[in-house]
């Protein structure tokens, strides 16, 4: 088992007559207490005391009670006793003083958190800062998780967080040293008026230190003697190999002795028979055969014993895996409401563990656990099996109409129909529809974009513009020899953006009466868009690739963006949608028959599954309306966001 240590630094405001705060850290010297209760740290703050009562005295009494409640009872689980200790202390002081406690306990490689009040606990891992526990007034909230080396935690009360911006805290935690982090934040606290109640502790995980495991040496009796038969057994654990070797040696000795005795008897009998009648030679052969059969039966019994022992070890191995998976499941379930991203990660890790056991070998306990785990995963994965409603049939606009591409501007959908050589409009609220343009000049169209009242169609000749109000049509941008394979066209902020597979985004800035000359929008090193399938724009440009990765560019420069928390990788993703009114990205994953919702930090949020998703070619979403719209041939479907 790994042992980690905590390196801590404190930030405490100046004590006043009305406010007091303190940071308490403690590590027991008794091995039993350390093993059962671990290293303890807490931020305690008091306010609202009546005049004449010394805040320092009351604070020390509360600190003593907290220590007594937590370390004075070693029977219960650590996290249960931690919660009980905070509940007991707050109950005893109810009505007399306002108290806030943020506590953490490190035992081995597991850390437990508890908050009484409205404080917060943050963690920074690999440069990313996140809230792992947010307090709730009137309740004691708890959480737990497994630590890794160099994790940095910050426990702070509400006043501390009211003084400091999250960016300043995150930057300080990134310094690597808890003392440097505390030194950078302390002036911001002490520079505030009435800072007496503000307090926090920063702790860093140091280690790990492996516990010593005693080694044993085989006794003389167990060591092989010179001249003995030796058997090499592969594919078995060492202990089982040793047992098998011993059994085979015993079997070999018994077999040799048994054969020797039989052989002597057979020789005597053979001499007798030879004298009496040589025709009875086959009797000797029969006896030899019987002896061989007996020896085979002996060896079979040994093998059956080994298999029985193997089954026992298989059951033992299943129980060990099950126990590890149960720990992760319990930790994940505790974080479902507080930190769903971390909860998903833990529950998926539990599923990865339990999947190591082959279904045909799983015992009943494993099968029951799998069922419970899938129920918990369905809660945290926000996975919805849906049957979309038919929102609109394009045949209402024109017989045989269907949509090949979809654009959105405001609350209006713009659809391009290559077969009918037409462009349609559809208002989301009223479902009012119209034919905006048509004719043979649209026959070579590919992608449509809109910035109403202007509508744009990418053709072999260039970009054709349609004005919804004046009904005017004109070729505003001619095909350029610099273009490679243009896979998507988007309008944003009055400008046009073309996604080129040869590794460029062409920007055509809107000017009075049309568009200016193109610009290479990307800056920096060359990029690979050879497998790009779609693009969407808000304040940044988002590019979806066929391998499931999403690239983010802001002001022409690449931003760091990684998707996390998916239960399974994308398979044949074909479309992406967002805009500056949406908080999330919506990705059409045809291979897995789903639409996946990702927030703009890259964290998985939810997914909507439908068997007919492989018929969908384009999508858009309106979080204001609470709907996802799917274009599938001659129909537009609607999914309600949950």
Residue pairs with C-beta under 8 A, 6 or more apart in sequence:
1 108
1 109
1 210
1 211
2 108
2 109
2 207
2 208
2 209
2 210
2 211
3 108
3 109
3 207
3 208
3 209
3 210
3 211
4 106
4 108
4 109
4 147
4 149
4 205
4 206
4 207
4 208
4 209
5 39
5 205
5 206
5 207
5 209
6 25
6 39
6 41
6 106
6 203
6 204
6 205
6 206
7 178
7 203
7 204
7 206
8 23
8 25
8 41
8 178
8 201
8 202
8 203
8 204
9 178
9 179
9 181
9 182
9 201
9 202
9 203
10 23
10 182
10 199
10 200
10 201
10 202
11 23
11 156
11 160
11 182
11 185
11 186
11 189
11 198
11 199
11 200
11 201
11 202
12 21
12 22
12 23
12 198
12 199
13 19
13 21
13 159
13 189
13 190
13 195
13 196
13 197
13 198
13 199
14 190
14 195
14 196
15 21
15 55
15 56
15 196
16 55
16 194
16 196
17 49
17 51
17 55
18 47
18 48
18 49
18 55
18 196
19 45
19 46
19 47
19 55
19 194
19 196
19 197
20 45
20 46
20 47
20 55
20 56
20 58
20 59
20 196
20 197
21 43
21 44
21 45
21 46
21 59
21 157
21 196
21 197
21 198
21 199
22 43
22 44
22 45
22 59
22 63
22 199
23 41
23 42
23 43
23 44
23 199
23 200
23 201
24 40
24 41
24 42
24 44
24 63
24 66
24 67
25 39
25 40
25 41
25 201
26 39
26 40
26 41
26 67
27 34
27 39
27 40
28 34
28 37
28 71
32 74
33 71
33 74
35 107
36 74
36 78
36 107
37 70
37 71
37 74
37 78
37 81
37 105
37 107
38 78
38 105
38 106
38 107
38 108
39 105
39 106
39 107
40 67
40 70
40 71
40 103
40 104
40 105
41 103
41 104
41 105
41 155
41 201
41 203
42 66
42 101
42 102
42 103
42 104
42 155
42 201
43 100
43 101
43 102
43 103
43 119
43 155
43 156
43 157
43 199
43 200
43 201
44 59
44 62
44 63
44 66
44 99
44 100
44 101
44 199
45 99
45 100
45 157
45 159
45 197
45 198
45 199
46 55
46 58
46 59
46 62
46 97
46 98
46 99
46 100
46 197
47 97
47 98
47 197
48 97
48 98
49 55
49 58
49 96
49 97
58 97
62 89
62 93
62 99
65 88
65 89
65 92
66 85
66 86
66 89
66 101
66 103
69 81
69 84
69 85
69 88
69 89
70 81
70 82
70 85
70 105
73 81
76 84
78 105
78 107
78 112
79 105
79 112
79 114
79 142
79 144
82 103
82 105
82 112
82 114
82 142
83 114
83 140
83 142
86 101
86 103
86 114
86 116
86 140
87 116
87 140
89 99
89 101
89 116
90 99
90 101
90 116
90 140
93 99
99 116
99 117
100 116
100 117
100 118
100 119
100 135
100 157
100 158
100 197
101 114
101 115
101 116
101 117
101 119
102 113
102 114
102 115
102 116
102 117
102 119
102 120
102 121
102 135
102 155
102 156
102 157
103 113
103 114
103 115
103 155
104 111
104 112
104 113
104 114
104 121
104 153
104 155
104 203
105 111
105 112
106 147
106 205
109 146
109 147
109 208
110 144
110 145
110 146
110 147
111 144
111 145
111 146
111 147
111 153
112 142
112 143
112 144
113 121
113 132
113 133
113 142
113 143
113 144
113 155
114 133
114 140
114 141
114 142
115 121
115 133
115 134
115 135
115 136
115 140
115 141
116 135
116 140
117 135
117 137
117 157
117 158
118 135
118 136
118 137
118 158
119 135
119 155
119 156
119 157
119 158
119 161
120 131
120 133
120 134
120 135
120 155
120 156
120 158
120 161
121 131
121 132
121 133
121 143
121 153
121 154
121 155
121 156
122 129
122 130
122 131
122 132
122 153
122 154
122 156
122 169
122 173
123 129
123 130
123 132
123 151
123 152
123 153
123 154
124 130
124 151
124 152
124 153
124 154
124 170
124 173
124 174
125 148
125 150
125 151
125 152
127 174
129 166
129 169
129 170
129 173
130 339
130 341
130 342
131 339
132 143
132 145
132 335
132 338
132 339
132 342
133 141
133 142
133 143
133 338
133 339
134 141
134 338
135 141
135 158
141 338
142 334
143 334
143 335
143 338
143 339
144 331
144 334
145 331
145 335
145 342
145 346
146 331
147 205
148 205
149 205
149 206
149 207
149 208
150 204
150 205
151 204
151 205
152 173
152 178
152 181
152 202
152 203
152 204
152 205
153 202
153 203
153 204
153 205
154 169
154 173
154 200
154 201
154 202
154 203
155 200
155 201
155 203
156 199
156 200
156 201
157 197
157 198
157 199
157 200
159 195
159 197
159 198
159 199
160 189
160 198
160 199
160 200
163 188
163 189
163 192
163 195
163 198
164 185
164 188
164 189
168 185
168 188
169 185
171 184
172 180
172 181
172 182
172 184
172 185
173 181
173 202
175 181
175 184
177 204
178 202
178 203
178 204
181 202
182 202
185 200
189 195
189 198
192 198
222 242
224 230
228 249
229 248
229 249
229 252
230 245
231 244
231 245
231 248
231 249
233 241
233 244
233 245
236 244
236 310
237 313
240 306
240 309
240 310
240 313
243 306
243 309
244 306
247 302
247 305
247 306
248 302
251 298
251 299
251 302
254 298
255 295
255 298
255 299
258 291
258 294
258 295
259 291
259 295
262 287
262 288
262 291
265 287
266 284
266 287
266 288
269 283
269 284
269 287
270 281
270 284
273 280
273 281
273 283
273 284
314 361
315 363
318 357
318 361
318 362
318 363
318 365
318 366
319 365
321 353
321 354
321 356
321 357
322 354
322 357
322 365
322 366
322 369
324 353
325 350
325 351
325 353
325 354
325 369
325 373
326 350
326 369
328 346
328 347
328 349
328 350
328 353
329 346
329 347
329 350
329 369
329 372
329 373
329 376
331 346
332 342
332 343
332 344
332 345
332 346
332 347
332 350
332 376
332 380
333 343
333 347
333 376
334 343
335 342
335 343
335 346
336 343
336 376
336 379
336 380
340 380
341 564
341 565
341 603
341 604
343 380
344 377
344 380
344 381
344 565
344 567
344 604
345 565
347 373
347 376
347 377
347 380
348 377
348 567
350 373
351 373
351 377
354 366
354 369
354 370
354 373
357 366
362 370
377 383
377 567
381 567
381 606
381 607
382 605
382 606
382 607
382 642
383 567
383 606
383 607
383 609
384 606
384 607
384 608
384 609
384 642
385 609
385 610
386 608
386 609
386 610
386 639
387 610
388 610
388 612
388 630
388 637
388 638
388 639
389 637
389 638
389 639
390 635
390 636
390 637
390 638
391 431
391 629
391 635
391 636
391 637
391 638
392 426
392 431
392 433
392 635
392 636
393 634
393 635
393 636
394 401
394 402
394 403
394 415
394 417
394 424
394 634
394 635
394 636
395 401
395 634
396 433
397 424
397 426
397 433
397 434
397 435
398 417
398 420
398 422
398 424
398 435
400 419
400 420
400 634
401 417
401 420
401 422
401 424
401 634
402 417
402 419
402 420
402 633
402 634
403 415
403 416
403 417
403 424
403 617
403 618
403 631
403 633
403 634
403 636
404 416
404 417
404 418
404 419
404 617
405 415
405 416
405 446
405 447
405 448
405 617
405 618
406 413
406 414
406 415
406 416
406 448
406 617
406 618
406 619
406 620
406 631
407 413
407 414
407 415
407 448
407 449
407 450
407 455
407 491
408 414
408 450
408 579
408 620
409 450
409 451
409 452
409 491
410 452
411 427
411 428
411 429
411 622
412 425
412 426
412 427
412 428
412 450
412 452
413 425
413 426
413 427
413 428
413 620
413 629
413 636
414 423
414 424
414 425
414 436
414 448
414 450
414 455
415 423
415 424
415 425
415 426
415 448
415 631
416 422
416 423
416 442
416 445
416 447
416 448
416 457
417 423
417 424
418 442
418 443
418 445
420 438
421 438
421 439
421 440
421 442
421 443
421 445
422 435
422 437
422 438
422 442
423 435
423 436
423 437
423 438
423 442
423 448
423 455
423 457
423 466
424 433
424 434
424 435
424 436
425 433
425 434
425 436
425 468
426 432
426 433
426 636
427 433
428 622
428 625
428 629
436 455
436 466
436 468
437 455
437 466
437 473
441 459
441 464
441 473
442 457
442 459
442 464
444 459
444 460
444 461
445 457
445 458
445 459
445 464
446 457
446 458
446 459
446 486
446 489
447 457
447 458
447 486
447 488
447 489
448 455
448 456
448 457
448 458
448 489
449 455
449 456
449 458
449 489
449 490
449 491
449 496
450 456
450 491
451 491
451 492
451 494
452 468
453 467
453 468
453 469
453 470
454 465
454 466
454 467
454 468
454 491
455 465
455 466
455 467
455 468
456 463
456 464
456 465
456 466
456 476
456 489
456 491
456 496
457 463
457 464
457 466
458 486
458 489
458 498
460 479
461 475
461 478
461 479
462 475
462 476
462 477
462 478
462 479
463 475
463 476
463 477
463 489
463 496
463 508
464 473
464 474
464 475
464 476
465 473
465 474
465 475
465 476
466 472
466 473
467 473
476 514
476 515
477 496
477 508
477 515
477 518
480 506
480 518
482 506
482 518
483 498
483 500
483 506
484 500
484 501
484 502
484 504
485 500
485 501
485 502
486 498
486 499
486 500
486 501
487 499
487 500
487 501
487 529
487 532
487 533
487 534
487 535
488 498
488 499
488 532
488 534
488 535
489 496
489 497
489 498
489 499
490 496
490 497
490 499
490 535
490 536
490 537
491 497
492 537
493 510
494 509
494 510
495 507
495 508
495 509
495 510
495 515
496 507
496 508
496 510
496 515
497 505
497 506
497 507
497 508
497 521
497 535
497 537
497 541
498 505
498 506
498 508
499 505
499 529
499 532
499 534
499 535
499 543
500 506
500 529
501 529
501 530
501 532
502 529
502 530
503 522
503 526
503 527
503 528
503 529
503 530
504 520
504 521
504 522
504 529
505 520
505 521
505 522
505 535
505 541
505 553
506 518
506 519
506 520
506 521
507 518
507 519
507 520
507 521
508 515
508 516
508 517
508 518
508 519
509 515
509 516
509 519
510 516
521 541
521 556
522 553
522 556
523 555
523 556
523 557
524 556
524 557
524 558
527 551
527 558
529 543
529 545
531 545
531 546
531 547
532 543
532 544
532 545
532 546
533 544
533 545
533 546
533 573
533 574
533 575
534 543
534 544
534 574
534 575
534 576
535 541
535 542
535 543
535 544
535 576
536 542
536 544
536 576
536 577
536 578
536 579
536 585
537 579
538 578
538 579
538 580
538 582
539 554
539 580
540 552
540 553
540 554
540 559
541 552
541 553
541 554
542 550
542 551
542 552
542 576
542 578
542 585
543 550
543 551
543 552
543 553
543 576
544 550
544 573
544 575
544 576
544 587
545 551
546 572
546 573
547 570
548 563
548 569
548 570
548 571
548 573
548 589
549 563
550 561
550 563
550 576
550 585
550 587
550 598
551 558
551 561
552 558
552 559
552 560
552 561
553 559
561 602
562 602
563 598
563 602
563 604
564 602
564 603
564 604
565 603
565 604
566 596
566 604
567 604
568 592
570 587
570 589
570 591
570 592
570 596
571 589
571 590
571 591
571 592
572 589
572 590
572 591
573 587
573 588
573 589
573 590
573 591
574 588
574 590
574 617
575 587
575 588
575 616
575 617
575 618
575 619
576 585
576 586
576 587
576 588
577 585
577 586
577 619
577 620
577 621
578 584
578 585
578 586
578 600
578 621
581 622
581 623
581 624
582 621
582 622
582 623
583 599
583 600
583 623
584 597
584 598
584 599
584 600
584 605
584 621
584 623
585 597
585 598
585 599
585 600
586 595
586 596
586 597
586 619
586 620
586 621
586 628
587 595
587 596
587 597
587 598
588 595
588 613
588 616
588 618
588 619
588 630
589 595
589 596
589 613
590 613
590 614
590 616
592 609
593 609
593 610
593 611
593 612
593 613
593 614
594 607
594 608
594 609
594 610
594 613
595 607
595 608
595 613
595 619
595 628
595 630
595 639
596 604
596 606
596 607
597 604
597 605
597 606
597 607
597 608
598 604
598 605
599 605
606 642
608 628
608 639
610 639
612 632
612 637
613 630
615 632
615 633
616 630
616 631
616 632
616 637
617 631
617 632
617 633
618 630
618 631
619 628
619 629
619 630
619 631
620 628
620 629
621 627
621 628
621 629
621 641
622 629
623 641
626 640
626 641
627 638
627 639
627 640
627 641
628 638
628 639
628 641
629 636
629 637
629 638
630 636
630 637
630 638
630 639
